[in-house]
């Protein structure tokens, strides 16, 4: 039997612990955004989320889903230098998507880094310094994609935290302790088991799910989300 989603999340840490029986990915009044700093689609998702906040005044419950968790023991291939004599390749799906959305990707693209520490740090900020989460989250995205900084380095993350008014030392301690290790969902099996097959995934009211979506689709989904929330709240108030 399908378990109905909760009306609201309580904010308890176990709701974000995917190994806990109390784990909840979303609620009837929540937009969850599942992401990984490493993913270029998530860079666009981050920009989309900012636009949605500006247009609709919504907030997001950010959840980390790690594309390349430590258990994969992944080593990226050496970066190839571009061959000036090679004919240009046709644009791929992602490049066409970025162009159609009116964005320009930062160049050169950053090198691969493990985002495990960055996602652990984000959980500490969310649970222990949430008022600073938006500042921190944006600073990490920009540090990686625009400044090409090594966000695998705990000291780099601590410096980012300090720069947005948070305690870099406390953040670094939480990462080194692995305090929120079970809050970062690893791909593929664990993410698939909770219904996440792509990042970014926007989950509206715990039911409507959009992944790698254009802004127009996200805006319409947000409008539907706000209508449903208003109806839910009226029912809760007996209206």
Buried (B, 14 or more C-beta within 10 A) or exposed (E): EEEEBBBEBEEEBBBBBBEBEEBBBBBBBBBBBBBBBBBBBBBBBBBBBBEBBEEBEBBBBBBBBBBBBEEEEEEEEEEEEEEEEEEEEEEEEEEEBBEEBEBEBBEEEBEBBBBBBBBBBBBBBBBBBEEBBBBBBBBBBBBBBEEBBBBBBBEBBBBBBEEBEBBBEBBBBBBEEEBBEBBBBBBEEBBEEBEBEBBBBBBBBBEEBBBBBEBEEBBEBBEEBBEBBEEBEEEEEEE
